[in-house]
Amino acid sequence: MSSKAQSVCFRNPFFDSFFVVILPVIAISSAVFVSINPSYFDLVLLLDLSLLGYHHVISTYTRLAGSWESNKLNKALTLYLPPFVLFVVFSLALIGSVWLIATVYLHWQWWHYTRQSEGIAKSIKYKSQSTESGPVLFHRLVFYITPITTFAYMSSLQPDAFLYMDVVTLPIPAEMVYGLAAINIILMIAWGCWLIWALYSQKVSLNYALYHLSHHAIFVVAYVAISNINYGWLAINIWHNFQYILFVWHFNTKTINNTVNSGNKLLFWLFKPSRWYLYFGVCLVATALFYGLVDAGISVLTVYTTLPLTVVVYMAINFHHYVVDTYIWKLRQPKIRSVIAASA
């Protein structure tokens, strides 16, 4: 492996520093602040959802709208899937009310966080041409063991509420958690030794190392270090949302040099890196309009049912986003990888 693994930026030094280092610090600091000052939880949650959470969902559709080819390939995802997801969530509400929806949300969201983080880690690896020497299974186990162990620990505590909604978690015995923790520690020690060697041998980039370390740190803070599930969750949610918004923008701006984006002239113009302020401004306005219409529709329909429509509709939007993301960011697709590997 050449020294390129040490010298190539994911985008540029400023973006890389913020994306890989500063962003996790902001996320963890927010959770720590709220755990020390619980009275600020609602305010921080509101800011997270308003500025990042809703915006990160809408960002998904800039990826779809920016490519005529993607729109063709994902027509079913954008036109036919939403009503189906809404029907399923509506059915869950009829069967088990809010607790069942919230339980699905808690578990699926954890998996969504983990998969997104893996995708970004792979993107950084591809761009920097970092090499994970040794068994592929070892590196995958290392990446997944911390999310699995930390979530199992949280589940073993049997929290009865999450974000003011009743939830049910698996009654994982303490012995299983201890076993997972032991495996986690052993794997992390082995991986840490490998990482030191890989950095010294220039097999991996510094971005690669720092991102993986932040990945493990975020999950530990979110599900173990902070006892209140809501406060700890803020760390991983802020990290995830902010990370996704920046990654989608980064990807979109790079598609202007790739034929994958040649079909939409308006978005081609908007995706110019120098117009970042317009891009984020348009996304925020679109987010406000979309969720404003959603809230208006809920207000009209609420008088006709006793079902928690706000939970049903908002969770349906989230679940649809989860499904769409599994299809539009597959790095094994040559066009996706070519954009990731291209110069910033």
C-alpha positions in Angstrom: 0.0 0.0 0.0 1.3 3.4 -0.9 1.3 6.5 1.3 -1.9 7.6 -0.4 -3.8 5.9 2.4 -2.3 8.6 4.7 -2.6 11.6 2.4 -5.9 11.4 0.5 -8.7 13.4 2.0 -12.3 12.2 1.9 -13.3 15.6 0.7 -10.9 18.3 2.1 -9.1 18.9 5.4 -11.9 21.1 6.8 -14.7 18.8 5.9 -12.8 15.7 7.0 -12.0 17.2 10.4 -15.6 18.2 11.0 -17.1 15.0 9.7 -14.8 12.6 11.4 -13.7 14.4 14.7 -15.8 17.5 15.5 -19.2 16.0 14.7 -18.9 13.1 17.2 -17.6 15.5 19.8 -20.7 17.8 19.2 -23.0 14.8 19.5 -21.5 13.3 22.6 -21.2 16.8 24.2 -24.9 17.4 23.6 -25.9 14.1 25.3 -23.6 14.8 28.2 -25.0 18.3 28.6 -28.5 17.0 28.7 -27.6 14.3 31.2 -26.2 17.0 33.5 -29.1 19.4 32.7 -32.2 17.3 32.2 -34.5 20.3 32.0 -32.9 21.1 28.6 -33.7 17.7 27.0 -36.9 18.9 25.3 -35.2 21.9 23.8 -32.2 19.9 22.5 -34.5 17.3 21.2 -36.6 19.9 19.4 -33.4 21.4 17.8 -32.2 18.0 16.8 -35.5 17.1 15.1 -36.1 20.5 13.5 -32.6 21.2 12.2 -31.3 17.7 11.6 -33.8 14.9 12.0 -36.5 16.0 9.6 -33.9 17.5 7.2 -31.9 14.2 7.1 -35.0 12.3 5.9 -35.7 14.9 3.2 -32.0 14.7 2.1 -32.7 11.1 1.0 -34.9 12.5 -1.8 -32.3 14.9 -3.1 -30.3 11.8 -3.9 -33.2 10.3 -5.8 -34.4 13.5 -7.4 -30.9 14.3 -8.6 -30.7 11.3 -11.0 -33.2 10.4 -13.7 -31.8 6.9 -13.7 -32.2 6.5 -10.0 -35.8 7.7 -10.3 -36.5 5.0 -12.8 -34.8 2.3 -10.8 -36.5 3.4 -7.6 -39.9 4.3 -8.9 -41.5 1.7 -6.7 -39.7 3.1 -3.6 -40.9 6.6 -4.2 -44.5 6.1 -5.5 -45.7 2.7 -4.3 -43.8 2.0 -1.1 -45.0 5.0 1.0 -48.7 4.0 1.1 -47.7 0.4 1.8 -45.5 1.4 4.8 -48.3 3.7 6.0 -50.7 0.8 5.9 -48.4 -1.4 7.9 -47.7 1.2 10.6 -51.5 1.9 10.7 -52.1 -1.8 11.2 -49.5 -1.9 14.0 -51.3 1.0 15.7 -54.6 -1.0 15.5 -52.9 -4.1 16.9 -50.8 -2.8 19.7 -51.2 1.0 19.8 -48.1 3.2 20.3 -45.9 0.7 22.2 -45.6 -1.7 19.3 -44.7 1.1 16.8 -42.2 2.6 19.3 -40.6 -0.9 19.9 -40.1 -1.5 16.2 -38.7 2.1 15.9 -36.2 1.6 18.7 -34.8 -1.6 17.2 -35.0 -0.8 13.5 -33.4 2.6 14.2 -30.4 1.0 15.9 -29.9 -1.3 12.9 -30.3 1.7 10.6 -27.6 3.6 12.6 -25.3 0.7 12.4 -25.7 0.1 8.6 -25.3 3.8 7.8 -22.1 3.9 9.8 -20.7 0.8 8.0 -21.5 2.4 4.7 -19.7 5.6 5.5 -16.7 3.6 7.0 -16.5 1.7 3.7 -16.7 5.0 1.7 -13.8 6.4 3.6 -11.9 3.1 3.1 -12.5 3.2 -0.6 -11.6 6.8 -1.1 -8.4 6.6 0.9 -7.5 3.1 -0.6 -7.1 1.8 2.9 -6.5 -2.0 3.1 -8.1 -4.2 5.8 -5.5 -7.0 5.9 -6.4 -10.3 7.4 -9.8 -12.1 7.4 -12.8 -10.0 6.2 -14.9 -11.6 8.9 -12.6 -10.3 11.6 -13.1 -6.7 10.5 -16.9 -7.1 10.2 -17.1 -8.6 13.6 -15.1 -5.8 15.1 -17.4 -3.2 13.5 -20.6 -4.9 14.6 -19.6 -6.2 18.0 -19.9 -2.8 19.8 -23.3 -1.9 18.4 -24.5 -5.4 19.3 -23.0 -5.4 22.8 -24.2 -1.9 23.8 -27.7 -2.4 22.5 -27.9 -5.7 24.3 -26.8 -4.0 27.5 -29.5 -1.3 27.0 -32.1 -4.0 26.3 -31.1 -6.0 29.4 -32.0 -3.0 31.5 -35.6 -3.3 30.3 -36.5 0.4 29.8 -40.3 0.8 29.7 -40.3 4.1 27.8 -38.4 5.8 24.9 -39.1 9.4 23.8 -42.3 9.4 25.9 -43.6 6.3 24.3 -44.0 2.8 25.9 -41.5 0.3 24.5 -40.6 -3.4 25.1 -37.1 -4.8 24.8 -35.8 -8.3 24.8 -35.2 -9.7 28.3 -31.5 -10.4 27.6 -29.9 -12.0 30.7 -26.9 -10.3 32.3 -24.7 -13.4 31.6 -25.2 -12.9 27.9 -24.2 -9.2 28.2 -21.1 -10.1 30.1 -20.2 -12.7 27.5 -20.7 -10.2 24.7 -18.7 -7.6 26.6 -15.8 -10.0 27.0 -15.8 -10.8 23.3 -16.0 -7.1 22.5 -13.0 -6.3 24.6 -10.9 -9.1 23.2 -11.8 -8.2 19.6 -11.1 -4.5 20.3 -7.7 -5.2 21.8 -6.8 -7.4 18.8 -8.1 -4.8 16.4 -6.3 -2.0 18.2 -3.0 -3.8 17.8 -3.8 -4.4 14.1 -4.7 -0.7 13.7 -1.5 0.6 15.2 0.4 -1.7 12.8 -1.8 -0.7 9.8 -1.2 3.1 10.5 2.5 2.6 10.9 2.6 0.6 7.7 0.4 3.1 5.9 -2.2 0.4 5.1 -5.0 2.6 6.4 -5.6 6.4 6.5 -5.9 8.5 9.6 -9.5 9.2 8.6 -10.2 5.5 8.5 -8.8 5.0 12.0 -10.5 8.0 13.6 -13.9 7.2 12.0 -13.9 3.7 13.3 -12.9 4.9 16.8 -15.7 7.4 16.8 -18.1 4.7 15.6 -17.4 2.6 18.7 -17.4 5.6 21.0 -20.8 6.8 19.9 -22.5 3.5 20.5 -20.9 3.1 23.9 -22.1 6.6 24.9 -25.6 6.1 23.4 -26.5 2.8 25.0 -24.2 2.2 28.0 -22.3 5.3 29.4 -25.4 7.4 29.9 -28.0 5.6 31.9 -31.1 7.5 30.6 -31.9 6.0 27.2 -33.3 9.3 25.9 -30.2 11.3 26.8 -27.8 8.7 25.5 -29.9 8.4 22.3 -29.4 12.1 21.6 -25.7 11.4 21.0 -26.2 8.8 18.3 -29.2 10.5 16.8 -27.4 13.9 16.4 -24.3 12.1 15.0 -26.4 10.0 12.6 -28.6 12.9 11.3 -25.8 15.4 10.9 -23.5 12.8 9.3 -26.2 11.8 6.8 -26.9 15.4 5.8 -23.3 16.1 5.2 -22.6 12.8 3.4 -25.6 13.3 1.0 -24.4 16.8 0.2 -20.9 15.6 -0.4 -22.2 12.8 -2.7 -24.5 15.2 -4.6 -21.8 17.7 -5.2 -19.6 15.1 -6.6 -22.2 13.8 -9.0 -22.0 17.0 -11.1 -18.8 15.5 -12.5 -20.5 12.2 -13.2 -23.2 11.2 -15.8 -25.3 9.8 -13.0 -26.7 13.3 -12.4 -27.0 14.7 -15.9 -30.7 14.3 -16.2 -31.8 17.1 -13.8 -30.5 20.5 -14.8 -31.9 22.4 -11.8 -30.4 20.1 -9.2 -27.2 19.9 -11.3 -27.0 23.7 -10.8 -27.9 23.5 -7.1 -25.3 20.8 -6.4 -22.4 23.0 -7.3 -20.2 23.1 -4.2 -20.0 26.8 -4.2 -23.8 27.0 -3.8 -23.8 25.0 -0.6 -25.8 27.7 1.2 -28.5 27.5 -1.4 -28.6 23.7 -1.3 -29.0 23.6 2.5 -31.5 26.5 2.4 -33.6 24.8 -0.2 -33.5 21.6 1.8 -34.6 23.3 5.0 -37.5 25.1 3.2 -38.6 21.8 1.6 -38.4 20.1 4.9 -40.5 22.9 6.6 -43.1 22.7 3.8 -43.3 18.9 3.7 -43.7 18.5 7.5 -46.0 21.5 7.6 -48.3 19.8 5.2 -48.1 16.6 7.1 -49.0 18.3 10.4 -51.9 20.1 8.7 -53.2 16.8 7.4 -52.9 15.2 10.8 -54.8 18.1 12.4 -57.7 17.6 9.9 -57.9 13.9 10.3 -57.4 13.7 14.1 -61.1 14.5 14.7 -62.1 11.3 12.9 -60.1 8.8 14.9 -58.7 8.1 18.3 -55.5 6.6 16.8 -52.2 8.4 17.5 -51.9 9.8 13.9 -48.8 11.9 14.7 -47.0 8.7 15.7 -48.4 6.7 12.9 -47.5 9.2 10.1 -44.1 10.2 11.4 -43.0 6.7 12.0 -44.2 5.7 8.6 -42.0 8.4 7.1 -39.1 7.2 9.2 -39.6 3.6 8.2 -39.9 4.4 4.5 -36.6 6.3 4.8 -35.0 3.3 6.3 -36.1 1.0 3.5 -35.2 3.5 0.7 -31.7 3.9 2.2 -31.0 0.2 2.0 -31.4 0.4 -1.8 -29.9 3.7 -2.9 -26.6 3.5 -1.1 -25.3 0.1 -2.0 -21.6 0.6 -2.5 -21.3 -2.5 -4.6 -23.0 -0.5 -7.3 -20.2 0.7 -9.7 -21.8 4.1 -10.2 -22.0 4.7 -6.4 -18.4 3.6 -5.9 -17.1 5.7 -8.8 -18.6 8.9 -7.3 -17.2 8.1 -3.9 -13.7 7.4 -5.3 -13.7 10.5 -7.6 -11.8 13.6 -6.6 -13.7 16.1 -4.5 
